Amino acid sequence: MSDTIFSFFKSFRVQDVFDILIITSLIYMTLIWFKNTASRLVLVGISLLGGVYILARIFNLYLTTLVLQGFFTILIFALVVIFQEDIRRFFERLATLRNMGKSSRKADGAYEKTVEAISESVAEFTSKKTGSLIVIQGEDPLDRHIKGGYQIKGDISKPLLESIFDVHSHGHDGAVIINNNKIIKFGCHLPLSPSSERFGDFGLRHTAALGLCELTDALCIVVSEERGTIMVAQDGKTTYLKNAVELRVLMERYFETKIDARSKILTKKRFRQNTMEKAIAVVLALGLWFVFGHQKESVQRDYIVPIEYRKVSQDWEIEESRATQATVTLMGSSQAFSLFDPNSIKASIDLSSIVEGRQTIMLSSDMVNIPSNITVVKFKPDRILIAAHRLYQREVRVFIDTSGHLPAGYDIRKITVEPEILVVLAPFSLTGNRIYITTEPIDLSEVTASQAMNMRLVYPNRIRFKNNQAPLVRVTIEVERAQAGGELRGNKGAGSKH
């Protein structure tokens, strides 16, 4: 037992700490997400299947593991479809995190004016049975949920709200949107809730308020035009209030939790929240790490990897006898080996600092691209022998190689090549007169008229052209009709170099 615990802590790395923290955060956010939605039973079902899957992995139940792996693959796509609105809302919140500090500073201590104006206006609306719908925006953006309306961006006040919901106003049937203690829009249309049957004979204002609160964290206040009652919709739930005093208390609590709390993220109260979910997230992350990521006994495996020579200047020649592959022995846990592709391994040798002559290059672990949780034990061979020669520019003449004979009755008047002189790169030991470059053989037996053709070159392996690409040369052959005794003269030299 003590040996197991010792090996456990011995294999624990700094990377594993960050690994566990990231997975803990993801699990915690998932738990909070399910907690705030009406899908707790879905989480319980997934958790049970996840537990069965982990046990199947521990006890090597091959068939169960295989079936559940396929099931979880399909389940991911199903959850994306089922909870697409919640997922979109989550990423929208991530996108607005950078503005939280700025908006919280603007709203800090200024919401009292908003609470005062709304509560006084709602008290007036209830006494006169003036229908109204007021939306206080939270952290979630509302742009994609609302339609129509008029931009205003005015300071909130009782007279402004009364004028907007006056029956003679163009936007009195729509909703007022309030953000950062300002009215930014009025006369807006909100999405209707599919659960409208719970309202009975109430109008569209109540259905629209609930519809928006099911999709966002906004606070919606509705005053009934028929009964003069006050209804508040928040987080997909509705509450009926007796008077504007209760509304004032509810709004103050909403602003404190949704706006002021942004500037108090690191307080002790924040750390004490959701203690059960945090504990579950830590336990699950540790369990997953132990099952899937714990570095258990190390194993060694051999791989034959190709050797890549990098940064070889075109001014250098490396002898072709250089090694093209090596055997590398790697060590790590079986989990680590299962997470990487051995076909991606290669040994890269940097030749930017080579010198003239023969030299030995030692193979080292930094030449191999492997994950951090796998180490290199040895190479075989552990060194590479190469011979390097600097190349110099040489001017070399191009010769024309011909074969066969012209057809009877034809003579060669002239045969030329362009360019006649080429610049090549060659070792110091090769002078210009020792380098022989010819065209590919030209069969004269098929030539019956003057013509020009592009030809490839035949040259020694030790020379190189600029950009590592041999140019094409243009060979021009001019022929003429043979006169008496011209056949012998016309074929003189055929099959030799010109």
PETAQUI-V375865 format. One record per pair of residues at least 6 apart in sequence whose C-alpha atoms are under 6 Angstrom apart, sorted by the first residue. I is the first residue (numbers start at 1). J is the second residue. Records with the same first field share a line. If there is no record, write none. Layout:
I=J  J
//
This chain:
11=295
20=285
23=285
24=281  282  285
27=281
28=281
34=40
56=65
104=259
107=180
114=181
117=157  158
119=244  248
121=158
123=244
126=228
129=225  228
130=225
131=223  224  225
132=222  223
133=175  221  222
134=175  176  220  221
135=176  177  219  220
136=178  218  219
137=179  218
138=217  218
140=216
146=189  190
147=188  189
148=188
149=186  187  188
150=185  186
151=184  185
152=184  185
153=183  184
154=182  183
155=182
156=182  183
164=172
165=172
171=187
174=187  188  189
175=186  187  188
176=185  186
177=183  184  185
178=184
190=208
191=208  211  212
192=207  208  211
193=207  210  211
196=207
209=220
210=233
213=234  235  236
214=235  236
217=235
219=234
220=232  233
221=231  232
222=230  231
223=229  230
230=240  241
231=239  240
232=238  239
295=333
296=333
298=332  333
299=331  332  333
300=330  331
301=329  330
302=328  329
303=327  328
304=326  327
305=325  326  346
306=324  325  346
307=324  325  347
308=347  348
309=348  349
310=349  350  351
311=351  352
312=351
315=390  391
316=389  390  391
317=388  389
318=387  388
319=387
322=386
326=380
327=379  380
328=378  379
329=377  378
330=375  376  377
331=374  375
332=374
345=369
346=368
347=367  368
348=367
356=388  389
357=387  388
358=386  387
359=385  386
360=384  385
361=383  384
362=383
363=382  383
365=376
391=425  426  427
392=425  426
393=424  425
394=423  424  432
395=422  423
396=421  422  432
397=420  421
398=420  437  438
399=438
400=438  439  497  498
401=439  441  497
402=441  442  495  496
403=442  443  495
404=443  444  445  495
405=444  445  494
406=444  445
407=445
409=481  482
410=480  481  482
411=479  480  482  490
412=479  490
413=478  479
414=478
415=476  477
416=475  476
417=474  475
418=473  474
424=464  465
425=463  464  465
426=463
437=458  459
438=457  458
439=456  457  458
440=456  457
449=479
450=477  478  479
451=476  477
452=475  476
453=474  475
454=473  474
455=472  473
456=472
//
